[in-house]
């Protein structure tokens, strides 16, 4: 029987299990997920299968980080009673949906996807593109539609993937003759992608420019100290540039007193405000933000059985939902089902 909770909009999001999450994840998605779990029926996908598309040579890394990412989810305030945390590789229906969808999209369309083109170039694949990586838009479409999600929180750079998902949905629905699958809406956060502490566009643990959610007080202090500011702001009384200044970008994202941030920017631009002053303010904010997350994470890490139990229970629940979607889709497309086979004779009439 349907409940009020069942009627809430369905939201799907998740992360590749390639390493612990960092401050960029928090600003771009985790903070919103904590809030959205109260107004939406939320599923969080530990995307270990997707992580293999460019980590097939190190599956142990992918497996190990399932626990790490799950720890981060719970530490920031994701509530298993409100949000279903599930493991992608434990949902076989998603793999079959991916295979089905690959018949409704061309290789040329996959290669034209701006997000995929950018990632292929960034990784230097050339023509040696792992097939799984190229087919990622179809796999993401399977993830989204498998849960029948109508809302998908993503960064602006990921929007073309939602567009391609909806293209596949429309083709499937036309083929079946009715709306079996819902289209999804991209939910883009007001805070854009958080740059690395070195000023590079992307925060990444592998590049050493990220602040992990589990960062110690000393690690936070060191990261803020190393932050890229204005290389021409050599003395405190010199006018400085705010644009591209990582410290101010982080203050925009995390400082609760935005009126004060505006004053600091004006002061910095006209001169008389040293980098050390704004860095000290930012450090205090980040220490306050990350301390409770770090403490909760450490406590949870002492009981990995509980964390993995949450993932196990969530995956079992998600199996039912995704399998139901696959079953309806197979029926709509007229594919043969096991129930149609009796004594080796297919009932095709």
HELIX and SHEET records of a PDB file:
HELIX    1   1 UNK A    5  UNK A    7  5                                   3    
HELIX    2   2 UNK A   23  UNK A   25  1                                   3    
HELIX    3   3 UNK A   26  UNK A   30  3                                   5    
HELIX    4   4 UNK A   31  UNK A   36  1                                   6    
HELIX    5   5 UNK A   48  UNK A   51  1                                   4    
HELIX    6   6 UNK A   56  UNK A   58  5                                   3    
HELIX    7   7 UNK A   59  UNK A   76  1                                  18    
HELIX    8   8 UNK A   88  UNK A   90  5                                   3    
HELIX    9   9 UNK A   92  UNK A  101  1                                  10    
HELIX   10  10 UNK A  102  UNK A  104  5                                   3    
HELIX   11  11 UNK A  107  UNK A  112  1                                   6    
HELIX   12  12 UNK A  114  UNK A  123  1                                  10    
HELIX   13  13 UNK A  131  UNK A  134  1                                   4    
HELIX   14  14 UNK A  136  UNK A  146  1                                  11    
HELIX   15  15 UNK A  156  UNK A  158  5                                   3    
HELIX   16  16 UNK A  159  UNK A  176  1                                  18    
HELIX   17  17 UNK A  205  UNK A  207  5                                   3    
HELIX   18  18 UNK A  217  UNK A  225  1                                   9    
HELIX   19  19 UNK A  246  UNK A  254  1                                   9    
HELIX   20  20 UNK A  258  UNK A  270  1                                  13    
HELIX   21  21 UNK A  275  UNK A  301  1                                  27    
HELIX   22  22 UNK A  304  UNK A  333  1                                  30    
HELIX   23  23 UNK A  338  UNK A  340  5                                   3    
SHEET    1   A 3 UNK A  10  UNK A  16  0                                        
SHEET    2   A 3 UNK A  41  UNK A  47  1                                        
SHEET    3   A 3 UNK A  83  UNK A  87  1                                        
SHEET    1   B 2 UNK A 151  UNK A 154  0                                        
SHEET    2   B 2 UNK A 185  UNK A 188  1                                        
SHEET    1   C 2 UNK A 341  UNK A 342  0                                        
SHEET    2   C 2 UNK A 345  UNK A 346 -1                                        
END                                                                             
